Amino acid sequence: MRITLEQAMQAISATVERAANDGGNHVALTVVDAAGITIAAATMDKAPARVVGIARAKAYTAAKMTVPTEVFLQKLRNENLQAEWFCDKEFSPLPGGIPILMDGACIGAVGVSGRALDDDVKLAMFFARTLEASLAR
């Protein structure tokens, strides 16, 4: 199973709509496949340019590590590691990256950036639930 462009765009649209209506900062979202290749991305009109790359890095990291980026961050802290030691300059341990798992396998990930980290996580989780519902059909 893989995430199609249509599925990614539908979940992005739902997530952007939620973000636009909840009064928070504008965000950027990136959806990648299991290899970390971008499937789709969106940037809300007033999102700072810097959040685009951060969203992509969060998605990439979640896909490659197959865990939420906040779990990766906790691993780094618990084991006194640095992200650079994983020899992948695209990694970001910032919370807001969520892997998309189907039958225990990672089929992709989403990254959200532009808000407080906890709020990025909430929007990424909303995206993941929305996408997973469409994949189940």
N, C-alpha and C positions, 0 to 999 in steps of 0.2 A: 504494500500500500504506500502511496505517496500523496503529498499535498499538491493539489492542482492550483494553477493560477486563479481559477474561478473561486475555489474554496477559500484561498488566502485572501482574495479581494473582498469576498462577502464578509469574512470575519474582521478584516481591517475596517470595512465600512461601519459595521456594528460597533466596533471599539472606538472609532473616531467619533461616531455619533454620541456614544456615552461620554467620551471625554469633552466633547463640545458642549454638552448639556449639564455637566456637573459643576461648572464654575471653576475648575482647576486650570493650571497652566496648559498651554498647547504642548503636544508631544509629537515625537517621531516614532514610528513602528517599522520593524523589519522582520520579515518572515524568511527563514532559510530552510533548505532541505537537510537531510541527515549529514551531508558532507560539508555543510556550512555555506552552500551556494545560495545567493539571494533568489527567492521566488517572487517576492513583491515587497514594496515599501511604500510608506506614506508619511508625509510631514505636514502637520497642521500649519495653517497660514502664519501664525505668530510664534511658532516654535523657533528657538535660537538655532542657528546653523550647527553649532557644536553637538547638538543632541542627535543628529542624523548618524554620525559615525559611532557614537556611544550605543545607540539602539542596535546597530548592526553588530558591534562587538559583543553585546550581551546575547543576541540571538546566536551568533557563531559559537560562543563559549558554551551556551546551554546545549547546543546540538553536539558539539565535540565531546563535552564531558558527560552528556546525557543526564544531567542533574540541573536543577535551578541554579542560577548564578549565586544566589544567596547561600546555597549549600556548598558550592565551590569556595566561596569566601570564608565560610566557617571552617572548611577543611584547611585552607591556607593558615588561618589563625590557630586552629587546634594543633597543627603539625609544624608550626613555625616555618612555613614555606612562603615563597614569593611566586606570583604568577609567571614571572619571566623564566623561572626555572623549568617550565613546561615546554620551553623552546618554541613557542608560538606567539609571535608579536601581536596577533589579533585577539588574544584572550583579554577579557575584562571580567573581574570578579564582582563588579558592581551589581547589586540586586536589580532585577527587572528582566532577566532572561529566563524563559520557561521552556523546557523541552516538550515536544508533543510526542506522546508515547501511544502506540497501538500494539496490543498483544505483547507488551513488555519490550518492544523495540522502538527506538527513537526514529521517527520519520521526519523530524524537523524541529524547529524551535521558533519562538518569537522573542524579540527584544523590544522593550519600550523605554524611552528616556524623555525627560523634560520636566519631571516633577520630583518631589521628595521621593527617595528610594522606595519607601513603603507604598506610596501611591503608584509608582511605576510597576511594582509587583502586582498590585491589585488590578491594574489595567491589563497587564500581561496574562494574569489568571483569567480575567474575563474573556480575553481573546482566545485563550486555550480552551475554555469551556465551550465557547461559541463554535470554534473550529471542530472540536471533538464531537459536538452534536451533529454537525453536518457530515462528518466522516462516518458516523454511525448509521446514517440513512442508506 
